Amino acid sequence: MENFSFVLPYRVRISDINYGGHVSNAAVLNYFQDGRIGYLQQLGSFSETDIGGCGIILPEAQVRYRAEMFLGDELCIGVRIEELRRSSFIMGYRIERQGVVTAEGTTALVAFDYRLRKARRLPEVFRQAVAALEKLSL
Protein backbone atom coordinates (compact mmCIF):
# COMPACT_ATOMS: atom_id res chain seq x y z
CA MET A 1 0.00 0.00 0.00
CA GLU A 2 2.61 2.46 -1.10
CA ASN A 3 1.68 6.15 -0.74
CA PHE A 4 -1.08 5.51 1.80
CA SER A 5 -0.64 7.03 5.25
CA PHE A 6 -2.91 4.52 6.97
CA VAL A 7 -3.74 0.89 6.18
CA LEU A 8 -6.48 -1.09 7.88
CA PRO A 9 -6.56 -4.89 7.57
CA TYR A 10 -10.07 -6.27 7.14
CA ARG A 11 -11.65 -9.71 6.68
CA VAL A 12 -14.91 -9.81 4.67
CA ARG A 13 -17.84 -10.85 6.88
CA ILE A 14 -21.12 -12.52 5.96
CA SER A 15 -22.99 -9.25 6.60
CA ASP A 16 -20.90 -7.62 3.82
CA ILE A 17 -22.20 -10.03 1.16
CA ASN A 18 -25.18 -9.27 -1.10
CA TYR A 19 -27.52 -11.51 -3.11
CA GLY A 20 -24.89 -11.71 -5.87
CA GLY A 21 -22.54 -13.55 -3.53
CA HIS A 22 -19.98 -10.74 -3.38
CA VAL A 23 -19.34 -7.61 -1.28
CA SER A 24 -22.19 -5.10 -1.54
CA ASN A 25 -21.90 -1.45 -2.54
CA ALA A 26 -22.96 -0.36 0.94
CA ALA A 27 -20.23 -2.50 2.52
CA VAL A 28 -17.54 -0.79 0.45
CA LEU A 29 -18.68 2.61 1.72
CA ASN A 30 -18.56 1.16 5.24
CA TYR A 31 -14.99 0.01 4.57
CA PHE A 32 -14.13 3.59 3.57
CA GLN A 33 -15.70 4.84 6.81
CA ASP A 34 -13.85 2.28 8.94
CA GLY A 35 -10.61 3.35 7.27
CA ARG A 36 -11.44 7.03 7.74
CA ILE A 37 -12.12 6.51 11.46
CA GLY A 38 -8.79 4.71 11.89
CA TYR A 39 -6.96 7.40 9.93
CA LEU A 40 -8.43 10.18 12.09
CA GLN A 41 -7.47 8.34 15.29
CA GLN A 42 -3.91 7.85 14.03
CA LEU A 43 -3.73 11.51 13.03
CA GLY A 44 -4.17 12.74 16.57
CA SER A 45 -7.11 11.22 18.37
CA PHE A 46 -9.55 12.97 16.05
CA SER A 47 -12.95 11.53 15.15
CA GLU A 48 -15.73 12.19 12.67
CA THR A 49 -17.46 14.29 15.33
CA ASP A 50 -14.36 16.19 16.46
CA ILE A 51 -11.46 17.26 14.26
CA GLY A 52 -10.42 20.00 16.64
CA GLY A 53 -13.61 21.86 17.47
CA CYS A 54 -16.07 20.65 14.84
CA GLY A 55 -17.06 17.47 13.05
CA ILE A 56 -17.15 16.46 9.41
CA ILE A 57 -19.98 15.77 7.01
CA LEU A 58 -19.78 13.79 3.77
CA PRO A 59 -21.54 15.40 0.77
CA GLU A 60 -19.98 13.24 -1.95
CA ALA A 61 -18.52 9.76 -2.40
CA GLN A 62 -17.12 8.07 -5.49
CA VAL A 63 -16.31 4.37 -5.80
CA ARG A 64 -14.64 2.51 -8.67
CA TYR A 65 -14.95 -1.25 -8.51
CA ARG A 66 -12.05 -3.21 -10.01
CA ALA A 67 -12.74 -6.80 -8.87
CA GLU A 68 -15.28 -8.73 -6.85
CA MET A 69 -14.62 -9.38 -3.17
CA PHE A 70 -15.91 -12.48 -1.40
CA LEU A 71 -16.64 -13.86 2.04
CA GLY A 72 -13.44 -14.44 4.01
CA ASP A 73 -11.22 -12.34 1.72
CA GLU A 74 -8.35 -10.68 3.57
CA LEU A 75 -8.33 -7.05 2.48
CA CYS A 76 -6.14 -4.02 3.06
CA ILE A 77 -7.91 -0.65 3.11
CA GLY A 78 -5.55 2.23 2.39
CA VAL A 79 -6.51 5.79 3.35
CA ARG A 80 -4.91 9.18 2.75
CA ILE A 81 -5.88 12.82 2.51
CA GLU A 82 -5.20 13.92 -1.04
CA GLU A 83 -6.21 17.56 -0.87
CA LEU A 84 -6.82 20.17 1.84
CA ARG A 85 -9.07 23.11 1.08
CA ARG A 86 -10.31 26.01 3.22
CA SER A 87 -13.27 24.18 4.76
CA SER A 88 -13.05 20.73 3.19
CA PHE A 89 -10.70 17.94 2.20
CA ILE A 90 -10.59 14.98 -0.15
CA MET A 91 -9.80 11.52 1.20
CA GLY A 92 -8.59 8.79 -1.13
CA TYR A 93 -9.09 5.07 -0.55
CA ARG A 94 -7.78 1.87 -2.08
CA ILE A 95 -8.88 -1.64 -1.21
CA GLU A 96 -6.54 -4.48 -2.13
CA ARG A 97 -6.64 -8.26 -1.86
CA GLN A 98 -3.19 -9.86 -2.01
CA GLY A 99 -1.78 -6.76 -3.72
CA VAL A 100 -4.54 -6.54 -6.35
CA VAL A 101 -6.82 -3.49 -6.32
CA THR A 102 -10.46 -4.46 -5.81
CA ALA A 103 -11.94 -0.98 -5.29
CA GLU A 104 -10.81 2.60 -4.97
CA GLY A 105 -12.49 5.92 -4.47
CA THR A 106 -12.70 9.30 -2.86
CA THR A 107 -14.89 11.17 -0.44
CA ALA A 108 -15.29 14.92 -0.09
CA LEU A 109 -15.55 15.87 3.57
CA VAL A 110 -16.58 19.27 4.91
CA ALA A 111 -15.82 20.74 8.34
CA PHE A 112 -19.24 21.04 9.94
CA ASP A 113 -20.49 22.65 13.12
CA TYR A 114 -23.33 20.34 14.16
CA ARG A 115 -24.55 22.78 16.83
CA LEU A 116 -24.96 25.64 14.35
CA ARG A 117 -25.79 23.27 11.45
CA LYS A 118 -23.35 24.92 9.03
CA ALA A 119 -19.98 24.48 7.36
CA ARG A 120 -16.92 26.18 8.83
CA ARG A 121 -13.19 26.44 8.22
CA LEU A 122 -11.00 23.43 8.93
CA PRO A 123 -9.45 23.80 12.40
CA GLU A 124 -5.79 24.78 12.24
CA VAL A 125 -4.78 21.93 14.57
CA PHE A 126 -6.30 19.47 12.08
CA ARG A 127 -4.65 21.15 9.06
CA GLN A 128 -1.25 21.03 10.76
CA ALA A 129 -1.63 17.35 11.71
CA VAL A 130 -2.61 16.42 8.14
CA ALA A 131 0.23 18.46 6.64
CA ALA A 132 2.75 16.73 8.89
CA LEU A 133 1.47 13.19 8.19
CA GLU A 134 0.93 13.66 4.46
CA LYS A 135 3.96 15.91 3.97
CA LEU A 136 1.83 18.68 2.45
CA SER A 137 2.75 22.34 2.42
CA LEU A 138 0.06 24.72 3.66
Secondary structure, 3 states (H helix, E strand, C coil): CCCCCEEEEEECCHHHECCCCCECHHHHHHHHHHHHHHHHHHHHCCECCECCCCEEEEEEEEEEECCCCCCCCEEEEEEEEEEECCCEEEEEEEEEECCEEEEEEEEEEEEEECCCCEECCCCHHHHHHHHHHHCCCC
